[in-house]
Amino acid sequence: MPRDAEIPYGAYWSTPFARWQGSLSHLHSMEFAAHVAKDELARRNIALDEIDHGILGLTVPQRQSFYGLPWVTGMIGAEAVAGPTISQACATGARTLAAACHEVRGGLSDTALILTTDRTSNGPHVYYPAPAGPGGTGAHEDVVMDNFNHDPHAKNAMIDTAENVAAKYQIGTAEQHDVVLRRYEQYKEALADGRAFQKRYMTLPFDVPDGRFRKTVSTLAGDEGVIEVSAEGLAKLEPVKAGGAITFGGQTHPADGSVGLLVTTAEGARRQATDASIQIRLLGFGQSRTEKGYMPQAPVEAAQRALDDAALAIGDMDAVKSHNPFVVNDIVFSRETGFDLDAMNNYGCSLIWGHPQGPTGLRSIIELIEELALKGGGRGLFQGCAAGDSAMSVVLEVVDRK
């Protein structure tokens, strides 16, 4: 008989996200994820022997990443824990959560540790041998930059998908900038009272280790690379592409970081939670793929599928978070679903704090949980697009057991 799967309240964490080529750019992302997870698990008094499954979310290859999750759990000290490495572009965070949920519900494990991590900085340069090619010359790519700029199926760059959607829905630059201002003000709420909201799941100030993880070389007060937004500053920006509507202000920036989370049984959640009176239930998941070259509209269908899976409607949601690499994502979602555009993404979103790819969605889900906890409970929806004109969505519920 299927079991329920829950996230123990507080059994999750995120590093600050650091700008591309910033303070985390010297760190091997998998070694960094293990370094952080070891400290965060100890801080929560979660014993390693309680973990019997692991999932690594990674989209940018690192040296010896062939060894995947078992190497990471080995570095943590959980040498009996195995599991897959999942790569689904920007949907990786949501996909790892779905995989862990199904693992626990199916009785294959009792407690699954999810670790998502990526370093977009200093991405690998790959050469693919082709001995039968002209002169024996192979192909090569810059894994991060080349894939940002070219979808091999749709034959366009990421920004082209945003321009296509902006044109389809007639979303002008001024409308986009108005929403960017709102998203920046929401992020600033997470910084109030000494970053009180972020400190609910993030250890701050954050000690940045050296490349050998033996000493601290700097500290981060919080996210690095967040650009202050003003109406005057946005008004000075021209569209990135001639004749387009998307400016640098209307899109996110690449970043580095790591996020971890546990999924376990109801009994395990009570034992591992930092506050056992708060219950986090996973209600539904959804995936979609839209027409070629229209990535920012894909989350609309994914969200509906997750809501259908949970037997709920958008009007039942008390909070919505999005992975919004382009601000047009949120505008289209609001128009199509009727959810209040200004009410989405309280306390922050990837548009503002950056996009390390694999960890991005999972941080949004953690912030969704904390927003609902501050409300005293409720239901929440996460949705976000991903490469290949696809998207994933998650519906969850935070309940006060008392």
Long-range contacts (C-beta under 8 A, 24 or more apart in sequence): 2-105, 2-106, 2-107, 3-104, 3-105, 3-107, 3-265, 3-266, 4-105, 4-265, 4-266, 4-281, 5-100, 5-101, 5-102, 5-104, 5-105, 5-263, 5-264, 5-265, 5-282, 6-263, 6-264, 6-265, 6-266, 6-268, 6-269, 6-279, 6-280, 6-281, 6-282, 7-261, 7-262, 7-263, 7-264, 7-269, 7-280, 7-282, 7-369, 7-396, 8-262, 8-264, 8-268, 8-269, 8-270, 8-271, 8-272, 8-273, 8-274, 8-280, 9-269, 9-273, 9-274, 9-275, 9-276, 9-278, 9-279, 9-280, 9-369, 9-373, 9-398, 10-44, 10-201, 10-273, 10-274, 10-275, 11-44, 11-46, 11-261, 11-262, 11-264, 11-269, 11-272, 11-273, 11-274, 12-201, 12-259, 12-260, 12-261, 12-262, 12-362, 12-366, 12-369, 13-37, 13-40, 13-201, 13-202, 13-203, 13-259, 13-260, 13-261, 13-366, 14-201, 14-202, 14-257, 14-258, 14-259, 14-260, 14-359, 14-362, 14-363, 14-366, 15-202, 15-206, 15-257, 15-258, 15-259, 16-202, 16-204, 16-206, 16-220, 16-222, 16-223, 16-224, 16-257, 17-223, 17-224, 17-225, 17-255, 17-256, 17-257, 17-353, 17-354, 17-356, 17-359, 17-363, 18-220, 18-223, 18-224, 18-225, 18-255, 18-256, 18-257, 18-354, 19-224, 19-225, 19-253, 19-254, 19-255, 19-354, 20-120, 20-121, 20-225, 20-253, 20-254, 20-255, 20-256, 21-121, 21-122, 22-121, 22-224, 22-225, 22-255, 22-256, 23-208, 23-218, 23-220, 23-224, 24-119, 24-121, 24-208, 24-256, 24-257, 25-119, 25-121, 25-122, 25-256, 26-210, 26-211, 27-119, 27-209, 27-211, 27-256, 28-62, 28-63, 28-119, 28-211, 29-58, 29-60, 29-62, 29-117, 29-118, 29-119, 29-256, 29-258, 30-56, 30-58, 30-62, 30-65, 30-71, 30-72, 30-75, 30-117, 31-75, 31-213, 32-117, 32-119, 32-209, 32-258, 33-72, 33-115, 33-116, 33-117, 33-258, 33-260, 34-72, 34-73, 34-75, 34-76, 34-115, 35-75, 35-209, 35-213, 36-258, 36-260, 37-72, 37-76, 37-113, 37-115, 37-258, 37-260, 38-75, 38-76, 38-77, 39-203, 40-203, 40-260, 41-76, 43-203, 44-272, 44-274, 46-262, 46-272, 48-76, 48-77, 48-78, 48-81, 49-80, 50-110, 50-111, 50-268, 50-272, 51-78, 51-81, 51-111, 51-112, 51-113, 51-262, 52-80, 52-81, 52-109, 52-110, 52-111, 52-112, 53-81, 53-82, 53-83, 53-100, 53-103, 53-108, 53-109, 53-111, 53-112, 53-113, 54-78, 54-81, 54-82, 54-83, 54-112, 54-113, 54-114, 54-115, 55-83, 55-84, 55-85, 55-86, 55-96, 55-99, 55-100, 55-103, 55-112, 55-113, 55-114, 55-115, 56-83, 56-84, 56-85, 56-86, 56-96, 56-115, 56-116, 56-117, 57-85, 57-86, 57-87, 57-92, 57-93, 57-95, 57-96, 57-114, 57-115, 57-116, 57-117, 57-358, 57-359, 57-362, 58-85, 58-86, 58-87, 58-92, 58-116, 58-117, 58-118, 58-358, 59-87, 59-88, 59-89, 59-92, 59-118, 59-357, 59-358, 60-118, 60-119, 60-120, 60-123, 60-124, 60-143, 60-144, 60-357, 60-358, 61-124, 61-126, 61-143, 62-119, 62-124, 69-115, 72-115, 73-113, 78-113, 81-113, 83-112, 87-358, 88-386, 88-392, 89-357, 89-386, 89-387, 89-388, 89-390, 90-323, 90-325, 90-355, 90-357, 90-360, 90-361, 90-384, 90-385, 90-386, 90-387, 91-287, 91-361, 91-384, 91-385, 91-386, 91-390, 91-391, 91-392, 92-116, 92-357, 92-358, 92-361, 92-386, 93-259, 93-358, 93-359, 93-360, 93-361, 93-362, 93-363, 93-364, 93-365, 94-285, 94-361, 94-362, 94-365, 94-382, 94-384, 94-392, 94-393, 94-394, 95-392, 96-362, 97-261, 97-263, 97-282, 97-285, 97-362, 97-365, 97-394, 98-285, 98-392, 98-394, 100-263, 101-263, 101-282, 101-285, 103-263, 104-263, 104-264, 104-265, 110-264, 110-265, 110-268, 111-262, 111-263, 111-264, 111-265, 111-268, 111-272, 112-262, 112-263, 112-264, 113-260, 113-261, 113-262, 114-260, 114-261, 114-262, 114-263, 114-362, 115-258, 115-259, 115-260, 116-258, 116-259, 116-260, 116-358, 116-359, 116-362, 117-257, 117-258, 117-259, 117-356, 117-358, 117-359, 118-256, 118-257, 118-258, 118-356, 118-357, 118-358, 118-359, 119-256, 119-356, 120-144, 120-254, 120-255, 120-256, 120-355, 120-356, 120-357, 121-254, 121-256, 144-254, 147-387, 148-254, 151-293, 151-387, 151-388, 151-389, 153-292, 153-388, 154-292, 154-293, 154-389, 156-293, 158-295, 158-325, 158-387, 159-240, 159-241, 159-244, 159-246, 159-251, 159-326, 160-241, 160-293, 161-293, 161-294, 161-295, 161-296, 161-326, 161-389, 162-246, 162-250, 162-251, 162-295, 162-296, 162-325, 162-326, 162-328, 163-241, 163-244, 163-245, 163-246, 164-293, 164-294, 165-294, 165-295, 165-296, 165-297, 165-326, 165-328, 165-332, 166-244, 166-245, 166-246, 166-328, 167-245, 168-294, 168-297, 169-328, 169-331, 169-332, 169-335, 171-245, 171-328, 171-331, 171-332, 172-245, 173-239, 173-245, 173-246, 173-247, 173-250, 175-331, 176-245, 176-246, 176-247, 176-249, 176-250, 176-327, 176-328, 176-331, 177-231, 177-234, 177-235, 177-237, 177-247, 177-249, 177-250, 179-327, 179-330, 179-331, 179-341, 180-229, 180-234, 180-249, 180-250, 180-327, 180-351, 181-229, 181-230, 181-231, 181-234, 182-341, 182-342, 183-324, 183-327, 183-330, 183-345, 183-348, 183-349, 183-351, 183-352, 184-228, 184-229, 184-352, 186-345, 186-346, 186-347, 186-348, 186-349, 187-226, 187-347, 187-348, 187-349, 187-352, 187-353, 189-346, 189-347, 190-347, 190-348, 190-367, 191-222, 195-221, 195-222, 197-347, 197-367, 197-370, 197-374, 198-222, 200-370, 200-373, 201-366, 201-367, 201-370, 223-353, 223-354, 225-253, 225-255, 225-354, 226-352, 226-353, 226-354, 227-253, 229-352, 246-326, 246-328, 250-326, 250-327, 250-328, 251-325, 251-326, 251-327, 251-351, 252-324, 252-325, 252-326, 252-350, 252-351, 252-352, 252-354, 252-355, 253-354, 253-355, 254-354, 254-355, 254-356, 255-353, 255-354, 255-355, 255-356, 256-356, 257-354, 257-356, 257-359, 257-363, 258-356, 258-359, 259-359, 259-362, 259-363, 259-366, 261-362, 261-365, 261-366, 276-401, 277-400, 277-401, 277-402, 278-373, 278-377, 278-398, 278-399, 278-400, 278-401, 279-398, 279-399, 279-400, 279-401, 280-369, 280-396, 280-397, 280-398, 280-399, 281-396, 281-397, 281-398, 281-399, 282-394, 282-395, 282-396, 283-309, 283-310, 283-312, 283-379, 283-395, 283-396, 283-397, 284-308, 284-309, 284-310, 284-311, 284-312, 284-394, 284-395, 285-309, 285-392, 285-393, 285-394, 285-395, 286-392, 286-393, 286-394, 287-390, 287-391, 287-392, 287-393, 288-390, 288-391, 289-388, 289-389, 289-390, 289-391, 290-389, 290-390, 290-391, 291-389, 292-389, 293-389, 294-389, 295-385, 295-386, 295-387, 295-388, 295-389, 295-390, 295-391, 296-325, 296-326, 296-328, 296-329, 296-332, 296-385, 297-332, 297-336, 298-385, 298-386, 298-389, 298-390, 298-391, 299-323, 299-329, 299-333, 299-383, 299-384, 299-385, 299-391, 299-393, 300-332, 300-333, 300-336, 300-337, 301-391, 302-383, 302-390, 302-391, 302-392, 302-393, 303-333, 303-337, 303-381, 303-383, 303-391, 303-393, 304-337, 305-393, 306-381, 306-383, 306-393, 306-394, 306-395, 307-381, 307-393, 307-395, 309-395, 310-395, 312-379, 312-395, 314-338, 314-339, 314-381, 316-379, 317-379, 317-380, 317-381, 317-395, 318-372, 318-375, 318-378, 318-379, 318-380, 319-343, 319-346, 319-368, 319-371, 319-372, 319-375, 319-378, 319-379, 319-380, 319-381, 320-344, 320-345, 320-380, 320-381, 320-382, 320-383, 321-345, 321-349, 321-364, 321-365, 321-367, 321-368, 321-371, 321-380, 321-381, 321-382, 321-383, 322-349, 322-364, 322-382, 322-383, 322-384, 323-349, 323-350, 323-355, 323-360, 323-361, 323-364, 323-382, 323-383, 323-384, 323-385, 324-349, 324-350, 324-351, 324-384, 325-350, 325-351, 325-355, 325-385, 326-351, 327-351, 329-384, 329-385, 333-383, 346-371, 347-371, 350-384, 360-384, 361-392, 365-394, 365-396, 368-396, 369-396, 369-398, 372-397, 372-398, 373-398, 376-400
